[in-house]
Amino acid sequence: MTHAPVPVLPHPAPVTPAARRSYADHGFVHLPGLWDRALADGIAREGRERWPHAEIPRHGPRTPVTARRITRRGTPAASGPLLARTHLALTGTARALTGRLLVPTFAAYGYYEDDDEVFLHIDTEQCDLTLLTTAFGDVGPLHVHPGLIGSTMERLGELESDPAWDRAGGISVGYPDTGVTALNGHVLPHHRPGRPRPGLHAVAALCYRSLF
């Protein structure tokens, strides 16, 4: 009988000065290669296993859009013990990147079935830093909008509801499956334009907040 390799949690990874500058200047940075294929496979396996337990979160960003734009009921989410341990293990990396005393708040698999659209929004105050990784499947990149920093959720909802708003605009930001993309998601507005994605796919999001 062949057993799957035991996932090895990431050690606090050294963060280069260039990565810190890129995050500070642009609000996002890619940190690939933080773990091995065994952990990526373990996250994918756990993400698929947790799908039957996924629910629409009661709390989280709610972009106020017109009824015409409400095409889906939200992104179901679920967590799991391996994702929680990975979340905790990356605390040192999160602190090194931002220079802030960050603590883990929540981590979850966000599921997309047949479509990967995400409305324009900013993350909650529980996400001073959001780390994103592909759990399984094929989810398109986020589009970030530095020019909209400071916009209220109401303003973002107006844009999302406007048929003339360019949903292909912004800076396209993907994320790796053996590492993360770090996003200043509470400040930097972002969305995913959405396109047909047959089957089930998931992104893992790990959030941290600053103690002060």
Secondary structure by P-SEA (a helix, b strand, c coil): ccccccccccccccccaaaaaaaaacccccccccccaaaaaaaaaaaaaaccccccccccccccccccccccccccccccaaaaaaaaaaaaaaaaaccccccccbbbbbbbccccccccccccccccbbbbbbcccbbbbbbbbcccccccaaaaaaaaacccccccccbbbbbbccbbbbbccccccccccccccccbbbbbbbbbbbcc
